[in-house]
Amino acid sequence: MKPKFKDAYKIGVFVSSKMGNSNSLYNNARKHLNYLLEQNEIIQVNSVDELGASNFDPMDDAIRLLKKSLICVFIFDNSEEISDKVLEEHRCAKENGISRLYYFCKAESTHNTVTALRKELEIDDRNGERTGRLYDEENCFTDIVLKAYTNVLEEIAKGYNDIKELERQSKLQHQLSIAGAAEISIASMGDV
């Protein structure tokens, strides 16, 4: 029997890309990446593809799902402009401190198009917004799906390791402060 994680403990992941018809490269990439991620019991995929009919603005639904996530994966094609919807999701993820992974497909591009978003990510990399590179470029959407899946799992592992390291350092700092307080207390007693 496969173990079942409680939903409260799952890591939320949101996959953002241009929307297209049901056979588009974007929809297929999202569908396959979501499927791979959902096979891992610790991940909760927050997907707009699963939403039904609604009276509410689809963008509001997407932003709500995005804000429930700890990691957001963005998928782009270098040969196409980035939609306003995806740019809004990018801004929301950045403003809310959500871990972001960006993937650009260069297969369809006849020239190396660098969008304004890609330039922003390159500037963020140079300014040290984070230690790793914010984006990756792959030859096809299939490569993006596999790379994104691996990178999401690595992000989760790194996050856990960072938390454990902070806990270890905090305990060490606490022990040092207790030891320092004891030395001060002994020193203040003087010659008794």
N, C-alpha and C positions, 0 to 999 in steps of 0.2 A: 504494500500500500504506500502510495506517495505521501510524504508529509504535507500538511496544509498549514500555511502561515496565516495568522490573523491579519485581516485587512489593515488594521491600525499600525502594524509593523512593516508593511510593504513600502518600498521606495517608489514614489510616483515618477513616471517618465512620460513626457509629452513629445510627440513627433510632429514637427511643423514642416510643411512644404506647400507649394502652390497646389490648389485643388484642380482637378481635371475630370475628364470623363472617366468612367469606370475602368477603361483599359489604358489610361495614361501611365507613363513611366513613373510619375510621382505617386499616383494611387497604388500602383503595384509595389513600389519601394516601401511606402508606408505600411501597406498590408503585410508584406513579408517581414519587415523589421518588427512591427507590432507582434506578429506571430512568434518570432524568435524570442522576443522579450517576455511575452506571456508564458512561455514554456518554463521560465525561471520563476519559481514560487515566491521569491522575495520582491518581485517587481509588479507594480500595478500600472498598466498602460492607461493613461488618461487620453482617450481618443475621440476626436470629433467625428470620426467615421462611424462610431457606434451610436451617435445621437439620432433620435427619431425626429418626427415632426414637432415643431414648437412654434409658439407665438412670439418667442424672443429672438432677438438678433443673433444669428449664428456666431458673429464675432464676439459677442458677450459670452456665449457658451464656451467658445475657444479660450478666451482669456480666463474664465473661471476655472476651466480644467488645467490650464497652464499654471495658474497660481497654486493649485493643489500639488504640483509636481516639484521634485527636487532637481531633476535633470531635464533639459530640453534639447532635443536633437533637431537641427535644421538641415534640410536637404534642398540643394539648388542645382540648376543646370547653368553652366557658364554662358550658354548661348541665349539665355532668356533673361528678361528683366525680372526683378524681384517684386512680387505683388505687395500692395499696400497692407493686406491682411498679414502677410508674413513679417513685414517690417514692424507692424504694430506688436506682433508676438515677440519679436526680437527686443523691442524697447521694453516691453513688460517684463520679460525674463531678466534683462540686464538691470532694470530698476529694482526688481524684487530679489536680486542676489541669487537667482536660480542658476545652477551650473549649466553651461551652454556648450554644445559641441556642434560645429558647423562643417558641412560637407558640400563640396562643389564638384559636379560632374563635368569633365572636360571632353567627353566623347563626341558630343554633338557640336561642339564649338569649332568653327573653322579658324577662328583667331582667339587669342587668349584675352577674353573680355574680363576686365576687372571692374566690378560694380562698386558703387559708393559704399555698400556694406562691407565688401571685401577689403577696401581701403581702410575703413574704420577698424576692422579686425587686425589688419597689419599694424596700424598705429597703436592699438591696444597692446599688441605683442611687444612692440618696440618700447613702449612706455612702462612695461612690466606690470600690466594689470594682473597678470597671473604668470606663473612660472612655465606652464606648458603652452603650446601653440593652440590658439583658439579654433583653428580651422584646418581642414585637410582637403586635398584634391585627389580624386580618384578617376580612373578611366571609364567606368561605367556604373550604372545604378546598382548592379549586383555587388560590385566591390564596395560601394558605399554602405549597403545594408550589412555586409559582413564586418566591415571596419567599425561602423557605428555600434553594432551589437557588442563587439569586443571592447570598444572604448567605454560604453556605458557600464559594463561589468568592472572594468578597471577603475572608473570614477567611483563606483560604490566601494570597491576595495580600498582605494586611496583614502576616501573619506573616513572609512572605519579606522584605518591605520592612523590617520591624522588625529582622530578623536582619542584613540588609545595612547598616542604619544603625548598629547596635551594632558591627559589624565595622569600619566606617569610623571611628567614634569611638574604638574601641580602638587602631586604627593611629595615629590622630592623637595619642592619649594617649601611646603608645609613642614616637612621634617627639619629642614635647615632653619626655618624661623623658630621652631620649638627649641632646637639645639642652641640657637643664638640667644633666645630668651632665658634659657637655663644658665648659660654662661654669664649673662648680665646679672641674673639673680644671685649667682654665686659670688661674682665680683663685688656686688653691692653689699654683701654681708661683711666684707673686709675681714679683718682679724678678729675673730670671735673668741 
